[in-house]
């Protein structure tokens, strides 16, 4: 069975993902005074409730700056998980998408984990239902199951390993060296890139991120011709023809490091454009260009910004702190099963220096 034929996403699931993306509510426009008032109220609530913000690079810059100013963190999903596991705060407020909140609760069951909106999902999560994926795994019992962090806690409970874009390559190489066969889920493009880098052939679930899947190779080539001095930075969830044009391929952390350390003045960036907030902090004098998502016959579902990340805002962040809801709740049996695969990832990442050492999370 070839990796490319591993498992196609049913058309009805594709339609559901597209509809969910179209229906995702955007946050209301706020004036300067409204923002200032909400920020002050949120800071006070965080302090009185012994809570910390855990924010992803893809949420609005107002939330990223608020996390920085209040002792929280702005990070990729790996560092978010690591931070939440050892902070002393009693409450974690996760500004991101649902699987990130689930991972925080998985690692810190004794803590209250809030999210501004539990409906903030992920196309990779929706496109890999636990029942169907479990049947796929059962059909290939000799394989190690490696799932991307962008999945539900129920899918993680089926896995031997959970990985992020920051450590997937190293973990798959480690498993290859041990002679294991691998089932990979859910992102087909990241899986394809890992296969090319490692030489291993995996059974791949055919999911995709609606943000990165929309970057267009022909239009990227045209933009490169307009800006011949620009370096191209690409997240490996992007299509192979886009990745092939990159000067740097890697996780959000890798792309941020490239902007900061490379001497070039211009960068074309193929990932969610809200990463520009942190990139401009690290390299304020450099010019950042969004890689094209539109083009010949294209319909833009995301336009380089995740519609579910955009569901996080100052107002619903304030409301979730005031109401102590919505909260992430997990079935304990499922949590324990998923914890084993996540803990394996964190232990490996600490041992290899991918994240800083920290105490083990609660079991």
TORSE-388574 format. One record per residue (C-alpha): residue in three letters; x, y, z. Coordinates in pm, whole numbers, plus 50000, padded with zeros to 5 digits. Layout:
<atoms>
ATOM / r / c1 / c2 / c3
ATOM / Ala / X / Y / Z
...
</atoms>
This chain:
<atoms>
ATOM / r / c1 / c2 / c3
ATOM / Unk / 50000 / 50000 / 50000
ATOM / Unk / 50158 / 50328 / 49894
ATOM / Unk / 50165 / 50624 / 50131
ATOM / Unk / 49977 / 50845 / 49888
ATOM / Unk / 49688 / 50595 / 49884
ATOM / Unk / 49674 / 50558 / 50261
ATOM / Unk / 49342 / 50719 / 50341
ATOM / Unk / 49146 / 50984 / 50156
ATOM / Unk / 48930 / 51230 / 50349
ATOM / Unk / 48563 / 51166 / 50262
ATOM / Unk / 48404 / 51439 / 50053
ATOM / Unk / 48142 / 51503 / 50321
ATOM / Unk / 48421 / 51578 / 50570
ATOM / Unk / 48585 / 51818 / 50324
ATOM / Unk / 48249 / 51992 / 50288
ATOM / Unk / 48208 / 52012 / 50665
ATOM / Unk / 48554 / 52164 / 50708
ATOM / Unk / 48479 / 52426 / 50442
ATOM / Unk / 48145 / 52510 / 50604
ATOM / Unk / 48297 / 52537 / 50952
ATOM / Unk / 48561 / 52773 / 50817
ATOM / Unk / 48298 / 52986 / 50643
ATOM / Unk / 48080 / 52998 / 50957
ATOM / Unk / 48361 / 53084 / 51201
ATOM / Unk / 48263 / 53414 / 51365
ATOM / Unk / 48505 / 53705 / 51356
ATOM / Unk / 48563 / 53927 / 51656
ATOM / Unk / 48396 / 54271 / 51660
ATOM / Unk / 48594 / 54578 / 51570
ATOM / Unk / 48707 / 54769 / 51878
ATOM / Unk / 48820 / 55126 / 51909
ATOM / Unk / 49137 / 55225 / 52088
ATOM / Unk / 48964 / 55317 / 52415
ATOM / Unk / 48765 / 54993 / 52415
ATOM / Unk / 49082 / 54791 / 52367
ATOM / Unk / 49261 / 54975 / 52645
ATOM / Unk / 48971 / 54922 / 52886
ATOM / Unk / 48946 / 54552 / 52805
ATOM / Unk / 49321 / 54501 / 52835
ATOM / Unk / 49324 / 54667 / 53178
ATOM / Unk / 49031 / 54453 / 53295
ATOM / Unk / 49192 / 54134 / 53165
ATOM / Unk / 49521 / 54213 / 53338
ATOM / Unk / 49338 / 54263 / 53667
ATOM / Unk / 49144 / 53939 / 53626
ATOM / Unk / 49459 / 53743 / 53545
ATOM / Unk / 49625 / 53874 / 53858
ATOM / Unk / 49335 / 53814 / 54097
ATOM / Unk / 49265 / 53464 / 53959
ATOM / Unk / 49630 / 53353 / 53947
ATOM / Unk / 49589 / 53289 / 53576
ATOM / Unk / 49828 / 53304 / 53283
ATOM / Unk / 49775 / 53349 / 52912
ATOM / Unk / 49914 / 53083 / 52678
ATOM / Unk / 49889 / 53223 / 52324
ATOM / Unk / 49984 / 53090 / 51982
ATOM / Unk / 50172 / 53293 / 51721
ATOM / Unk / 49864 / 53284 / 51497
ATOM / Unk / 49621 / 53472 / 51725
ATOM / Unk / 49568 / 53847 / 51705
ATOM / Unk / 49864 / 54065 / 51802
ATOM / Unk / 49656 / 54225 / 52082
ATOM / Unk / 49643 / 53885 / 52252
ATOM / Unk / 50007 / 53808 / 52187
ATOM / Unk / 50120 / 54137 / 52339
ATOM / Unk / 49887 / 54086 / 52636
ATOM / Unk / 50038 / 53743 / 52704
ATOM / Unk / 50387 / 53894 / 52694
ATOM / Unk / 50297 / 54181 / 52927
ATOM / Unk / 50136 / 53956 / 53191
ATOM / Unk / 50399 / 53686 / 53230
ATOM / Unk / 50239 / 53434 / 52997
ATOM / Unk / 50385 / 53300 / 52676
ATOM / Unk / 50353 / 53337 / 52301
ATOM / Unk / 50480 / 53021 / 52136
ATOM / Unk / 50432 / 52727 / 51903
ATOM / Unk / 50224 / 52434 / 52021
ATOM / Unk / 50525 / 52247 / 52164
ATOM / Unk / 50640 / 52535 / 52384
ATOM / Unk / 50279 / 52609 / 52481
ATOM / Unk / 50245 / 52253 / 52609
ATOM / Unk / 50579 / 52268 / 52790
ATOM / Unk / 50499 / 52605 / 52954
ATOM / Unk / 50153 / 52503 / 53072
ATOM / Unk / 50289 / 52185 / 53227
ATOM / Unk / 50517 / 52357 / 53477
ATOM / Unk / 50382 / 52707 / 53542
ATOM / Unk / 50262 / 52766 / 53898
ATOM / Unk / 49943 / 52942 / 53784
ATOM / Unk / 49619 / 52776 / 53894
ATOM / Unk / 49440 / 52875 / 53574
ATOM / Unk / 49558 / 52861 / 53214
ATOM / Unk / 49380 / 53066 / 52949
ATOM / Unk / 49465 / 52919 / 52610
ATOM / Unk / 49432 / 53157 / 52317
ATOM / Unk / 49450 / 52931 / 52017
ATOM / Unk / 49242 / 52637 / 51896
ATOM / Unk / 49075 / 52359 / 52089
ATOM / Unk / 49342 / 52091 / 52063
ATOM / Unk / 49584 / 52331 / 52236
ATOM / Unk / 49344 / 52369 / 52528
ATOM / Unk / 49298 / 51993 / 52545
ATOM / Unk / 49674 / 51941 / 52557
ATOM / Unk / 49707 / 52195 / 52838
ATOM / Unk / 49438 / 52015 / 53041
ATOM / Unk / 49590 / 51676 / 52959
ATOM / Unk / 49923 / 51781 / 53108
ATOM / Unk / 49777 / 51977 / 53401
ATOM / Unk / 49450 / 51813 / 53508
ATOM / Unk / 49453 / 51991 / 53843
ATOM / Unk / 49440 / 52332 / 53673
ATOM / Unk / 49144 / 52516 / 53535
ATOM / Unk / 49189 / 52552 / 53158
ATOM / Unk / 48979 / 52821 / 52993
ATOM / Unk / 48942 / 52915 / 52628
ATOM / Unk / 48768 / 53220 / 52480
ATOM / Unk / 48568 / 52992 / 52246
ATOM / Unk / 48558 / 52612 / 52247
ATOM / Unk / 48428 / 52615 / 51890
ATOM / Unk / 48770 / 52734 / 51769
ATOM / Unk / 48876 / 52415 / 51597
ATOM / Unk / 49127 / 52311 / 51330
ATOM / Unk / 49076 / 52157 / 50987
ATOM / Unk / 49336 / 51890 / 51068
ATOM / Unk / 49143 / 51797 / 51383
ATOM / Unk / 48803 / 51792 / 51211
ATOM / Unk / 48949 / 51598 / 50917
ATOM / Unk / 49074 / 51313 / 51137
ATOM / Unk / 48776 / 51170 / 51332
ATOM / Unk / 48877 / 50927 / 51608
ATOM / Unk / 48640 / 50647 / 51497
ATOM / Unk / 48758 / 50639 / 51135
ATOM / Unk / 49121 / 50685 / 51231
ATOM / Unk / 49097 / 50407 / 51488
ATOM / Unk / 48968 / 50171 / 51220
ATOM / Unk / 49257 / 50271 / 50993
ATOM / Unk / 49512 / 50200 / 51269
ATOM / Unk / 49349 / 49866 / 51352
ATOM / Unk / 49396 / 49759 / 50990
ATOM / Unk / 49775 / 49809 / 51025
ATOM / Unk / 49865 / 49673 / 51370
ATOM / Unk / 50239 / 49636 / 51296
ATOM / Unk / 50284 / 50013 / 51259
ATOM / Unk / 50375 / 50275 / 51519
ATOM / Unk / 50107 / 50545 / 51518
ATOM / Unk / 50246 / 50899 / 51499
ATOM / Unk / 49995 / 51184 / 51511
ATOM / Unk / 50045 / 51555 / 51475
ATOM / Unk / 49951 / 51774 / 51773
ATOM / Unk / 49668 / 51926 / 51565
ATOM / Unk / 49433 / 51643 / 51661
ATOM / Unk / 49170 / 51572 / 51926
ATOM / Unk / 49254 / 51412 / 52259
ATOM / Unk / 49067 / 51102 / 52139
ATOM / Unk / 49300 / 51068 / 51839
ATOM / Unk / 49605 / 51126 / 52059
ATOM / Unk / 49481 / 50841 / 52279
ATOM / Unk / 49517 / 50609 / 51977
ATOM / Unk / 49878 / 50713 / 51913
ATOM / Unk / 50217 / 50585 / 52020
ATOM / Unk / 50370 / 50929 / 51962
ATOM / Unk / 50238 / 51285 / 51934
ATOM / Unk / 50459 / 51529 / 51742
ATOM / Unk / 50461 / 51895 / 51644
ATOM / Unk / 50615 / 52061 / 51339
ATOM / Unk / 50906 / 52149 / 51567
ATOM / Unk / 51000 / 51789 / 51650
ATOM / Unk / 50827 / 51564 / 51395
ATOM / Unk / 51134 / 51522 / 51176
ATOM / Unk / 51359 / 51421 / 51464
ATOM / Unk / 51106 / 51177 / 51610
ATOM / Unk / 51035 / 51007 / 51277
ATOM / Unk / 51410 / 50973 / 51216
ATOM / Unk / 51442 / 50817 / 51561
ATOM / Unk / 51167 / 50565 / 51484
ATOM / Unk / 51317 / 50487 / 51144
ATOM / Unk / 51654 / 50413 / 51304
ATOM / Unk / 51475 / 50165 / 51531
ATOM / Unk / 51325 / 49992 / 51227
ATOM / Unk / 50961 / 50081 / 51288
ATOM / Unk / 50687 / 50109 / 51026
ATOM / Unk / 50481 / 50425 / 51072
ATOM / Unk / 50125 / 50545 / 51035
ATOM / Unk / 50127 / 50923 / 51000
ATOM / Unk / 49830 / 51154 / 51059
ATOM / Unk / 49678 / 51385 / 50972
ATOM / Unk / 49866 / 51643 / 50758
ATOM / Unk / 49954 / 51500 / 50418
ATOM / Unk / 50194 / 51779 / 50321
ATOM / Unk / 50397 / 51763 / 50643
ATOM / Unk / 50403 / 51385 / 50610
ATOM / Unk / 50526 / 51412 / 50251
ATOM / Unk / 50805 / 51651 / 50352
ATOM / Unk / 50913 / 51420 / 50635
ATOM / Unk / 50923 / 51127 / 50393
ATOM / Unk / 51145 / 51325 / 50157
ATOM / Unk / 51378 / 51430 / 50440
ATOM / Unk / 51409 / 51087 / 50602
ATOM / Unk / 51364 / 50842 / 50313
ATOM / Unk / 51098 / 50651 / 50506
ATOM / Unk / 50763 / 50563 / 50350
ATOM / Unk / 50472 / 50611 / 50588
ATOM / Unk / 50104 / 50523 / 50565
ATOM / Unk / 49964 / 50874 / 50551
ATOM / Unk / 49622 / 51001 / 50648
ATOM / Unk / 49530 / 51260 / 50387
ATOM / Unk / 49431 / 51564 / 50596
ATOM / Unk / 49542 / 51921 / 50539
ATOM / Unk / 49551 / 52264 / 50701
ATOM / Unk / 49321 / 52503 / 50514
ATOM / Unk / 49567 / 52789 / 50567
ATOM / Unk / 49884 / 52626 / 50436
ATOM / Unk / 49710 / 52415 / 50172
ATOM / Unk / 49608 / 52735 / 49991
ATOM / Unk / 49953 / 52871 / 49916
ATOM / Unk / 50001 / 52866 / 49538
ATOM / Unk / 50327 / 52768 / 49368
ATOM / Unk / 50273 / 52953 / 49038
ATOM / Unk / 50183 / 53278 / 49213
ATOM / Unk / 50472 / 53232 / 49457
ATOM / Unk / 50709 / 53205 / 49160
ATOM / Unk / 50568 / 53529 / 49019
ATOM / Unk / 50612 / 53705 / 49354
ATOM / Unk / 50971 / 53581 / 49376
ATOM / Unk / 51038 / 53730 / 49033
ATOM / Unk / 50906 / 54065 / 49156
ATOM / Unk / 51128 / 54043 / 49466
ATOM / Unk / 51439 / 53851 / 49356
ATOM / Unk / 51633 / 53940 / 49672
ATOM / Unk / 51368 / 53802 / 49908
ATOM / Unk / 51424 / 53477 / 50096
ATOM / Unk / 51126 / 53239 / 50097
ATOM / Unk / 51020 / 53090 / 50432
ATOM / Unk / 50771 / 52802 / 50420
ATOM / Unk / 50592 / 52595 / 50682
ATOM / Unk / 50599 / 52226 / 50579
ATOM / Unk / 50220 / 52198 / 50600
ATOM / Unk / 50228 / 52370 / 50259
ATOM / Unk / 50202 / 52186 / 49923
ATOM / Unk / 50519 / 52023 / 49789
ATOM / Unk / 50546 / 52267 / 49496
ATOM / Unk / 50553 / 52557 / 49744
ATOM / Unk / 50800 / 52385 / 49977
ATOM / Unk / 51027 / 52322 / 49676
ATOM / Unk / 51072 / 52698 / 49631
ATOM / Unk / 51171 / 52764 / 49992
ATOM / Unk / 51504 / 52886 / 50119
ATOM / Unk / 51402 / 52778 / 50470
ATOM / Unk / 51144 / 52510 / 50558
ATOM / Unk / 51037 / 52453 / 50916
ATOM / Unk / 50813 / 52514 / 51214
ATOM / Unk / 50708 / 52858 / 51331
ATOM / Unk / 51011 / 52861 / 51561
ATOM / Unk / 51244 / 52782 / 51270
ATOM / Unk / 51089 / 53056 / 51054
ATOM / Unk / 51118 / 53311 / 51334
ATOM / Unk / 51483 / 53224 / 51383
ATOM / Unk / 51546 / 53265 / 51009
ATOM / Unk / 51404 / 53618 / 51001
ATOM / Unk / 51612 / 53713 / 51301
ATOM / Unk / 51944 / 53559 / 51199
ATOM / Unk / 51962 / 53573 / 50820
ATOM / Unk / 52118 / 53894 / 50682
ATOM / Unk / 51854 / 53940 / 50410
ATOM / Unk / 51622 / 54242 / 50418
ATOM / Unk / 51313 / 54086 / 50255
ATOM / Unk / 51120 / 53767 / 50327
ATOM / Unk / 50823 / 53600 / 50162
ATOM / Unk / 50646 / 53402 / 50433
ATOM / Unk / 50418 / 53103 / 50371
ATOM / Unk / 50238 / 53057 / 50701
ATOM / Unk / 49963 / 53236 / 50893
ATOM / Unk / 50034 / 53610 / 50867
ATOM / Unk / 49977 / 53674 / 51238
ATOM / Unk / 50329 / 53542 / 51288
ATOM / Unk / 50438 / 53881 / 51150
ATOM / Unk / 50380 / 54036 / 51495
ATOM / Unk / 50661 / 53832 / 51648
ATOM / Unk / 50876 / 53849 / 51334
ATOM / Unk / 50866 / 54230 / 51336
ATOM / Unk / 50960 / 54228 / 51705
ATOM / Unk / 51266 / 54017 / 51629
ATOM / Unk / 51360 / 54198 / 51306
ATOM / Unk / 51191 / 54540 / 51300
ATOM / Unk / 51382 / 54670 / 50996
ATOM / Unk / 51302 / 54379 / 50767
ATOM / Unk / 51021 / 54365 / 50511
ATOM / Unk / 50775 / 54076 / 50529
ATOM / Unk / 50555 / 53970 / 50238
ATOM / Unk / 50264 / 53725 / 50261
ATOM / Unk / 50297 / 53430 / 50023
ATOM / Unk / 50001 / 53423 / 49781
ATOM / Unk / 49694 / 53210 / 49854
ATOM / Unk / 49490 / 53331 / 49557
ATOM / Unk / 49546 / 53290 / 49189
ATOM / Unk / 49427 / 53111 / 48878
ATOM / Unk / 49084 / 52963 / 48957
ATOM / Unk / 49152 / 52974 / 49331
ATOM / Unk / 48890 / 53033 / 49598
ATOM / Unk / 49041 / 53167 / 49917
ATOM / Unk / 48902 / 52999 / 50231
ATOM / Unk / 49158 / 53139 / 50473
ATOM / Unk / 49364 / 53405 / 50293
ATOM / Unk / 49670 / 53317 / 50504
ATOM / Unk / 49490 / 53346 / 50838
ATOM / Unk / 49319 / 53066 / 51029
ATOM / Unk / 48949 / 53149 / 51073
ATOM / Unk / 48940 / 52960 / 51403
ATOM / Unk / 49242 / 53141 / 51548
ATOM / Unk / 49053 / 53460 / 51460
ATOM / Unk / 48774 / 53354 / 51699
ATOM / Unk / 48998 / 53457 / 51991
ATOM / Unk / 48952 / 53823 / 52089
ATOM / Unk / 48973 / 54064 / 52379
ATOM / Unk / 48601 / 54055 / 52453
ATOM / Unk / 48557 / 53679 / 52475
ATOM / Unk / 48889 / 53651 / 52658
ATOM / Unk / 48756 / 53893 / 52921
ATOM / Unk / 48425 / 53706 / 52935
ATOM / Unk / 48584 / 53364 / 52986
ATOM / Unk / 48785 / 53501 / 53280
ATOM / Unk / 48479 / 53668 / 53433
ATOM / Unk / 48261 / 53359 / 53396
ATOM / Unk / 48531 / 53095 / 53444
ATOM / Unk / 48388 / 52940 / 53129
ATOM / Unk / 48409 / 52781 / 52884
ATOM / Unk / 48639 / 52526 / 53043
ATOM / Unk / 48816 / 52229 / 52888
ATOM / Unk / 48695 / 51902 / 53041
ATOM / Unk / 48843 / 51563 / 52951
ATOM / Unk / 48739 / 51206 / 53014
ATOM / Unk / 49000 / 51072 / 53256
ATOM / Unk / 49050 / 50738 / 53082
ATOM / Unk / 49105 / 50908 / 52746
ATOM / Unk / 49330 / 51170 / 52909
ATOM / Unk / 49557 / 50904 / 53057
ATOM / Unk / 49592 / 50723 / 52724
ATOM / Unk / 49667 / 51045 / 52536
ATOM / Unk / 49906 / 51161 / 52808
ATOM / Unk / 50140 / 50868 / 52744
ATOM / Unk / 50199 / 50969 / 52381
ATOM / Unk / 50234 / 51338 / 52463
ATOM / Unk / 50469 / 51265 / 52753
ATOM / Unk / 50684 / 51052 / 52522
ATOM / Unk / 50711 / 51352 / 52287
ATOM / Unk / 50801 / 51594 / 52567
ATOM / Unk / 51060 / 51361 / 52718
ATOM / Unk / 51224 / 51311 / 52379
ATOM / Unk / 51219 / 51685 / 52309
ATOM / Unk / 51381 / 51769 / 52643
ATOM / Unk / 51645 / 51501 / 52603
ATOM / Unk / 51736 / 51629 / 52256
ATOM / Unk / 51722 / 51998 / 52352
ATOM / Unk / 51414 / 52085 / 52143
ATOM / Unk / 51249 / 52235 / 52453
ATOM / Unk / 51390 / 52341 / 52788
ATOM / Unk / 51392 / 52093 / 53073
ATOM / Unk / 51102 / 52113 / 53314
ATOM / Unk / 50938 / 51897 / 53580
ATOM / Unk / 50721 / 51613 / 53451
ATOM / Unk / 50352 / 51700 / 53427
ATOM / Unk / 50092 / 51544 / 53650
ATOM / Unk / 49973 / 51194 / 53565
</atoms>
